[in-house]
Amino acid sequence: MKTYFLAIPALLASTALVHAGGIDRSGQSINALFENGRYAEFSFGHISPDTSGTSVAALGSRNSGNATESYMQFGAAYKADINDKLSYAIIYDQPFGADIDYPTGTGYYAAGAQADLDAHALTGLLRYRMNDNFSVHGGLRVQTIEATAAVPFVGGYTVDGDRDTGVGYVAGVAYERPDIAMRVALTYNSSIDHDVDTTEFGAVMSTTEIETPQSVNLDFQTGIAADTLLFGGIRWVDWSSFDISPAAYAGATGGASLVSYENDVFTYSLGVGRRLNDNWSVSASVGYEKSEGGFASNLGPTDGNKSLALAAVYTRDNMRITTGVRYVNIGDAETAIPGFAPAAEFEDNDAVAFGVKVGFTF
């Protein structure tokens, strides 16, 4: 089984975790750390969601129009060996994000509401191989976030958050059996604190504490037949501790949060990869995230998802080109506003993501 076949579980990373729990975007993958030799990769994804709902009869039975904008996702990584035991990787990703923009002129109660959140992270990792089977890895993550939002139905509320930088850490362990292409990796990502300078209602200055959540990734792969690989993963994110509550918004709403989530989220994936020949490999995988029920935020009206992804890899000399497409069935959700619970129902929504990744070994 050739070594480049070990990359099969990472084939679809460039299509992102579209509409995963909370505002999850990249899944915080560290797969590049396990590449052989010196390696560099660049990836981008284009995600096109279609998320619309209809208000209840008491609010006019108005359709919201598509509230989620298409967006791009970028990533890059570089990995190298220091010696036979020690290696390192530098990974750039966009771990969290939101692009919500309700069309105006629809008569929907949240028409004109919008939210944008951008996060960028640079992670430096070291990996120490204790023997052929066990290794440990860890490092630091530097992350920036910035955000804006407008909620017209709350007294014309607006907020602009300046860019802020925070630092967290990563720690994990892995077990490998190279003879059967087996690897199991467990990785913990710490929470990261941000103190964001915010301007509310266009003039009110405040500082808003935002803590991006801690998470745990369990990734596995194993050969199950000649040139055939089973792979998958489980990701837990502590979304129940995530809260954005700017001071003036909380005051205007009697203590409500601008964005918060009631439940932690588990995201599952399982797939099969197949090497067709020396140049081509393909894979298919499914994903699942449970619908938790309750009321979703008007700035994130989704609840769980199911997905199907297909990918192909072309390898030639020291270059590997991966293309992938993912279809996501977005879970139905209900939203609420003071005096109306539910206020709207979001049903039969979906998203399509397309990604490309180019990797080089040196």
Phi, psi and omega in degrees: 000116187289150188296327183293344178293341179295345181279354183310315182299340182266004188302324188259009183300327185286352175268358172068168177269068185303127178057035170287176186305146181060231179244030180297138180234305190263337187080357176053049181291143174240024185303329182301332181297338183261005176291155179275140174067207177270133191213143174221145179217154177223139182216154170214152176225150175240123186243127182238094177270155175228103186230111180221156179218176180231130180290158180291165185303322181294342177252018171098000181050046182266140176277139184284339194074171182293117185266353184245123182276152172293151180210164178254150178230131182238153177204159178202155179204150174223133181228143178208157177267138173271317174203195183294337184256331192241134176220167181218161176214146172240123188234129173251133174210175177241085193291328184225154179184161176210139176221087181246131180206097178286129179300149175271165176079011182265343186081357178290144187298333180259014180306133180089350177291143180208156176209134176228129175225128179238132176230137177231137182226142174237120186244128174251124186235146169242143177233129178245121179269112180286325175199195182291346186249321187248143175212158174235152180216155179182169180170195183246150177234125175255127188228138173243146174223152170210151187206152171221156177203155174220131180230084186301328184282001172248070176060030181070032186295137171223153175212137175236124180251128178289159178293137178226149181245136176225165183231136175225190182222164180230140178211142181193178180217151180221148174237135183227148169230089185301332183293336178238019178057035180267137170209132173236122182234131178244124186227131176255131175247121183287161169291158179229128182269139176227137171249101189264125173286121186238148174241116183252147182054025177079352185213338185275117181272138180206170172240125183248124177277127177231126178243107175290142197283154170289158181205163176227130176247128171244112182243141180217157172205152175199143173290136180242350176192173179303124177062023180229132186233135170260134181214163179178189181188162174229130177237125174251133177232134185277061183291339181294342179263000182274132183204133172240113184225077175303145190301312183292326178294315178299322179292323182284341185244010180073030176100009180287155176270144174294315176218131174200165181226143183278330191234149166292161183233132170252129177244129184244146174217149179209134182206173178230133176245149183221125174273119183277320178199193183294342183252331189239137170226152179224161177207160173220141180212157176239153178228154182212139175218123187295140170282128187267344183080191185075197182253133177271158178293145173297339178264014175192066190278064177223161180207098179076175177192164169231145184215157175227132183228142176232145180212157176221145180235131173249123181242131176212126183053239184261013184245141178227123180247124181245133171234141181214152176226140181228131173254133183237124170268111186279133182295143178296149182214156172242143176245169182215154170223163180306125179094347180222111178216100008278160174257332181203156176241131178249117186223155172057044179256158182206177178209152176233132180235141177232134182223153176225136176228135177240124180238147180228137170254149185234000000 
